[in-house]
């Protein structure tokens, strides 16, 4: 007998045992309790809803949905991150994941979530309305870069202090700085440290002469800076020199697509740089999402004025406009310039690689999109 239901807290230990088994058999040994303490640790701080398929009483499929709140300038969007998607290796092909995903998406809509994200194989999740999108910029710095491009740059008094205690004053400073950004996923003080420790990453305060100027979330070996947030214009290269001297002799740095100053700084010196799709995304509320991210993009990029009306799968049309510097997105019911399917719309709005026909778009839309959607690594599942 096959049953499906939303999990209850008493089932958490069984869920962790199941997903550990599935991912360990498919890849290398996994320990979700240790790897994602924010959700599965003994002191978990985020309640992720799970959807379970049981066959004759035993779990054969799981999908997790982690809630969040993303702040984009003056807008706030309710978000959901899909993760821990797993089917028993001996029970594949039974449709268990499909039904669990359906339940998760149904609950996401009921909860009023605006934007969903996940990581995984493209075609597998396109069936559920997700497309690769957003972008993150990844820079690689090696010893040759530091020997030549950094030879006139001194780290000076830059040091890094690991933050591992809830009561650290550096933690309070990191929380406040995080919440001052134009684009961030909400992390309360009690959540911040456990979120930063996702997949055994470490959190550091950046100090300049003992004064807090920012924070870093990096892999345990120091070879990948997954998030860097600073309140010190022009300090990026000094901080990188300090990281090289104190933490790693060659490392990657991931930056948000709106971190223009630091993108320019690293573009000048890095051995290589790449633009990657962040995750796979799905808009559940096109109007709210387009308005928030188009306003954000207009703040950091010169965008042409104009108006563009589109509809998705026959729903009421949405009109986006930039007039006299004001960004507006309304469900105005105007005749659409373009009629999209759901996947076509998301590809146009979210991706740097369009497979939709750009010739359908007015000139203004060619520069408005894609939107700078971004979920930082620590905020993923």
Secondary structure, DSSP 8 states (H G I E B T S, - for coil): -EEEEE--GGGHHHHHHHHHHHHHHHSS---HHHHTHHHHSTT--S--EEEEEEETTEEEEEEEEEEEEEEETTEEEEEEEEEEEEE-TTSTTSSHHHHHHHHHHHHHHHTT--EEEE-S-HHHHHTTT-EEE--EEEEEE-HHHHHHTTTT---TTEEEEE---TT-HHHHHHHHHHTTSSEEE---HHHHHHHHTGGG-EEEEEEETTEEEEEEEE-TTSSEEEEEEES-TT-HHHHHHHHHHHT-SSEEEEEETT-HHHHHHHHTT-SEEEEE--EEEEES-HHHHHHHHHHHHHHHS----EEEEEEETT---EEEEEETTEEEEE------SEEE-HHHHHHHHH-SS--S-GGGS-HHHHHH-S------GGG--
